[in-house]
Amino acid sequence: MYQQFFGLSEMPFNITPNPRFLFLSKTHEEALQNLRYGVQEKKGFIALTGEVGCGKTTLCRKLLEELAPERYDTALIVNPRMSETQLLKGILSELGEASKARSKVDLQNQINRTLLERIHDGKDIVLIIDEAQNLSFEVMEQLRLLSNLETDDQKLLQIILIGQPELKEKLMEDRLRQLRQRILVFYDLQPLQVEDTQAYIQHRLNLAGANGKPHFTPRALRSIHRATSGTPRRINNLCDKALLAAFIRQSESIGWWDVRKARKDIDSIGK
């Protein structure tokens, strides 16, 4: 609606996790480097936590883009509310393997054979589980058992757990201490600072083809940071509504009143 008015080539503040729009603040850069390190050095278990909407999934998609298919086979689980058997079948499916096994033991054996074959062919295998705070204890224990699969030289499977702060709390439970001890790379993603929030907004505008317009006033930018606490998804929502407010009054400048109106609109629907 406002895209043509502002001369943008695309919508700048969509909330889909498009890695092309990834803004690498200091904390996001450190998180990505930790993920890269854990995978490249075959650390086995890697964990990334952070608040809702802080950019974890976008970082995950960025990492997947970087993993060369000639070297890495990847499996991405985005709905972890599943049983151990469903997890094993899901991994095989993501790796392009038909699952004919019926029992959990048969599935474990099939995964072991598959991983050994891929390693023999020169591949590394990376399993990424998003929303990992929703994993049951039984499934986490199954993941621990999978992490035991190894040759004399390396782990057969690199496992990345990505989740909300509840994941960190869950991992501190005594019954998960064996799993916790296997996590050799851990990073807690933090929200954007005020200067990062301003740079983030301009970064997305530039990628969307902005050429001097639209323009957020300094007061509007400070208001956006206060209202969102530096959470990228919330920034996107607020900026999108603020741009609409400025468009309605036919202004190329987004001011404090536009942000205020956007906040009221968002608060009215509880977002």
C-alpha positions as CSV (number, residue, x, y, z in Angstrom):
1,M,0.0,0.0,0.0
2,Y,2.7,2.5,1.0
3,Q,5.5,0.8,-1.1
4,Q,4.9,2.8,-4.2
5,F,4.4,6.1,-2.4
6,F,7.9,5.8,-0.8
7,G,9.5,4.4,-4.0
8,L,10.5,1.1,-2.4
9,S,11.3,-2.0,-4.4
10,E,9.8,-4.3,-1.7
11,M,8.3,-4.2,1.7
12,P,11.1,-3.4,4.2
13,F,9.6,-4.7,7.4
14,N,8.1,-8.1,6.7
15,I,8.5,-10.5,9.7
16,T,9.4,-13.6,7.7
17,P,13.0,-14.8,8.6
18,N,14.6,-13.7,5.3
19,P,18.4,-14.1,5.7
20,R,19.0,-11.4,3.1
21,F,17.7,-8.9,5.5
22,L,19.8,-10.1,8.4
23,F,21.4,-7.2,10.3
24,L,24.5,-8.3,12.1
25,S,24.7,-6.3,15.3
26,K,27.5,-7.2,17.6
27,T,25.4,-9.8,19.4
28,H,24.1,-11.3,16.2
29,E,27.6,-11.5,14.7
30,E,28.9,-13.2,17.8
31,A,26.0,-15.7,17.7
32,L,26.6,-16.5,14.1
33,Q,30.3,-17.0,14.7
34,N,29.5,-19.3,17.6
35,L,27.3,-21.4,15.3
36,R,29.9,-21.5,12.6
37,Y,32.6,-22.5,15.1
38,G,30.5,-25.3,16.6
39,V,29.7,-26.8,13.2
40,Q,33.2,-26.4,11.6
41,E,35.0,-27.8,14.7
42,K,32.4,-30.6,15.1
43,K,31.6,-29.8,18.7
44,G,28.6,-32.1,18.7
45,F,26.0,-30.1,20.6
46,I,25.4,-26.3,20.1
47,A,22.7,-24.2,21.8
48,L,21.4,-20.7,20.9
49,T,18.8,-19.0,23.1
50,G,17.1,-15.7,22.9
51,E,13.8,-13.9,23.4
52,V,10.9,-14.3,21.0
53,G,11.5,-12.3,17.8
54,C,15.2,-11.5,18.5
55,G,16.4,-13.1,15.2
56,K,17.3,-16.7,16.1
57,T,15.4,-18.2,13.2
58,T,16.9,-15.7,10.7
59,L,20.4,-16.6,12.0
60,C,19.5,-20.3,11.5
61,R,18.5,-19.6,7.9
62,K,21.7,-17.7,7.3
63,L,23.8,-20.6,8.7
64,L,21.9,-23.0,6.4
65,E,22.7,-20.8,3.4
66,E,26.4,-20.8,4.3
67,L,26.7,-24.6,4.6
68,A,27.9,-25.8,1.2
69,P,25.7,-28.7,0.0
70,E,28.7,-30.5,-1.4
71,R,30.1,-30.7,2.2
72,Y,27.1,-30.7,4.5
73,D,23.8,-32.5,4.7
74,T,21.3,-30.7,6.9
75,A,18.1,-31.6,8.7
76,L,15.8,-28.9,10.0
77,I,13.1,-29.7,12.6
78,V,10.7,-26.7,13.1
79,N,8.0,-28.5,15.1
80,P,9.6,-30.3,18.0
81,R,6.4,-31.3,19.7
82,M,6.9,-34.9,18.8
83,S,7.7,-38.4,20.2
84,E,11.2,-40.0,20.0
85,T,10.0,-42.2,17.1
86,Q,8.6,-39.1,15.2
87,L,11.9,-37.3,15.8
88,L,13.9,-40.2,14.3
89,K,11.6,-40.4,11.3
90,G,11.7,-36.7,10.8
91,I,15.5,-36.7,10.7
92,L,15.5,-39.5,8.1
93,S,12.9,-37.6,6.1
94,E,14.9,-34.4,6.2
95,L,18.0,-36.4,5.0
96,G,16.0,-37.7,2.1
97,E,15.9,-41.3,3.4
98,A,12.7,-43.4,3.3
99,S,11.9,-44.9,6.7
100,K,10.8,-48.5,6.5
101,A,11.8,-49.4,10.1
102,R,8.9,-49.9,12.6
103,S,10.6,-49.9,16.0
104,K,12.6,-47.2,17.6
105,V,15.7,-49.5,17.7
106,D,15.4,-50.1,14.0
107,L,15.1,-46.4,13.3
108,Q,18.2,-45.7,15.4
109,N,20.1,-48.4,13.5
110,Q,19.0,-46.9,10.2
111,I,20.1,-43.4,11.2
112,N,23.5,-44.8,12.3
113,R,24.0,-46.5,9.0
114,T,22.9,-43.4,7.1
115,L,25.2,-41.2,9.0
116,L,28.2,-43.5,8.5
117,E,27.5,-43.7,4.8
118,R,27.3,-39.9,4.5
119,I,30.6,-39.5,6.6
120,H,32.2,-42.1,4.3
121,D,31.2,-40.0,1.3
122,G,32.8,-36.9,2.8
123,K,29.7,-35.2,4.2
124,D,29.1,-33.7,7.6
125,I,25.6,-33.8,8.9
126,V,24.0,-31.0,10.8
127,L,20.7,-31.3,12.7
128,I,19.0,-28.0,13.6
129,I,16.0,-28.0,16.0
130,D,14.0,-24.7,16.2
131,E,11.8,-23.9,19.1
132,A,13.8,-26.5,21.1
133,Q,12.3,-25.3,24.4
134,N,9.2,-27.4,23.4
135,L,11.1,-30.6,23.4
136,S,10.0,-33.2,25.9
137,F,12.5,-34.8,28.3
138,E,12.2,-38.1,26.4
139,V,13.0,-36.5,23.1
140,M,16.0,-34.6,24.6
141,E,17.3,-37.9,26.0
142,Q,16.9,-39.4,22.5
143,L,19.0,-36.5,21.1
144,R,21.7,-37.2,23.8
145,L,21.8,-40.8,22.6
146,L,22.2,-39.7,19.0
147,S,25.0,-37.4,20.0
148,N,26.9,-40.6,21.2
149,L,27.1,-41.8,17.6
150,E,30.7,-41.3,16.6
151,T,33.7,-42.8,14.8
152,D,37.2,-42.8,16.2
153,D,37.7,-39.3,14.7
154,Q,34.5,-37.4,15.0
155,K,30.9,-37.1,16.0
156,L,28.5,-38.4,13.3
157,L,26.0,-35.7,14.0
158,Q,26.2,-32.0,14.9
159,I,23.1,-30.9,16.8
160,I,22.0,-27.3,17.1
161,L,19.3,-26.5,19.6
162,I,17.6,-23.1,19.0
163,G,15.1,-21.9,21.6
164,Q,13.6,-19.3,23.8
165,P,15.0,-18.6,27.3
166,E,12.9,-21.5,28.6
167,L,15.3,-23.8,26.8
168,K,18.2,-22.6,29.0
169,E,16.0,-23.1,32.1
170,K,15.1,-26.6,31.0
171,L,18.7,-27.5,30.3
172,M,19.5,-26.6,34.0
173,E,17.2,-29.4,35.3
174,D,19.2,-32.0,37.1
175,R,17.7,-34.8,35.0
176,L,19.2,-33.2,31.8
177,R,22.7,-32.8,33.3
178,Q,24.2,-35.4,31.0
179,L,22.8,-33.5,28.0
180,R,23.9,-30.2,29.4
181,Q,27.5,-31.4,29.8
182,R,27.6,-32.2,26.1
183,I,26.8,-28.7,25.0
184,L,30.2,-27.3,24.2
185,V,29.0,-24.1,22.4
186,F,26.3,-21.9,23.9
187,Y,25.2,-18.4,23.1
188,D,22.4,-16.2,24.5
189,L,21.3,-13.7,21.9
190,Q,20.6,-10.2,23.3
191,P,18.2,-7.5,22.0
192,L,19.5,-4.6,20.0
193,Q,20.9,-1.5,21.7
194,V,19.5,1.9,20.7
195,E,22.2,2.6,18.1
196,D,21.8,-0.8,16.7
197,T,18.0,-0.3,16.4
198,Q,18.5,2.8,14.4
199,A,21.1,1.1,12.1
200,Y,18.8,-2.0,11.8
201,I,15.9,0.2,10.5
202,Q,18.1,2.0,8.0
203,H,19.6,-1.4,6.9
204,R,16.2,-2.8,6.0
205,L,15.1,0.4,4.3
206,N,18.3,0.4,2.2
207,L,17.8,-3.2,1.1
208,A,14.2,-2.3,0.2
209,G,15.4,0.4,-2.2
210,A,15.0,3.5,0.0
211,N,16.7,6.6,-1.4
212,G,16.4,9.2,1.3
213,K,12.8,8.5,1.9
214,P,11.0,7.4,4.0
215,H,12.9,9.2,6.8
216,F,12.5,8.4,10.5
217,T,13.1,11.4,12.7
218,P,15.6,10.9,15.7
219,R,12.7,11.2,18.1
220,A,10.7,8.5,16.2
221,L,13.8,6.2,16.3
222,R,14.2,6.6,20.0
223,S,10.5,5.9,20.6
224,I,10.7,2.8,18.5
225,H,13.6,1.4,20.6
226,R,11.8,2.2,23.9
227,A,8.6,0.6,22.7
228,T,10.3,-2.6,21.3
229,S,13.2,-3.1,23.8
230,G,15.3,-3.7,20.7
231,T,13.5,-6.9,19.6
232,P,13.7,-7.1,15.8
233,R,10.3,-8.6,15.2
234,R,8.6,-6.0,17.3
235,I,10.7,-3.3,15.5
236,N,9.4,-4.6,12.2
237,N,5.8,-4.6,13.3
238,L,6.0,-1.0,14.7
239,C,7.9,0.4,11.7
240,D,5.4,-1.2,9.3
241,K,2.5,0.5,11.1
242,A,4.4,3.8,11.4
243,L,5.1,3.8,7.7
244,L,1.4,3.3,7.0
245,A,0.5,6.1,9.3
246,A,2.9,8.5,7.5
247,F,1.5,7.3,4.2
248,I,-2.1,8.1,5.2
249,R,-1.1,11.7,6.0
250,Q,1.0,11.7,2.8
251,S,4.3,12.5,4.5
252,E,7.7,11.1,3.6
253,S,8.9,11.8,7.2
254,I,8.0,9.4,10.0
255,G,7.7,11.2,13.2
256,W,7.0,10.5,16.9
257,W,3.2,10.9,16.3
258,D,3.3,8.2,13.6
259,V,5.1,5.8,16.0
260,R,2.6,6.7,18.7
261,K,-0.3,5.9,16.5
262,A,1.3,2.7,15.4
263,R,1.8,1.7,19.0
264,K,-1.8,2.3,19.8
265,D,-2.9,0.2,16.8
266,I,-0.6,-2.7,17.8
267,D,-1.7,-2.5,21.5
268,S,-5.3,-2.6,20.5
269,I,-4.8,-6.1,19.1
270,G,-2.5,-7.3,21.8
271,K,0.7,-7.7,19.8
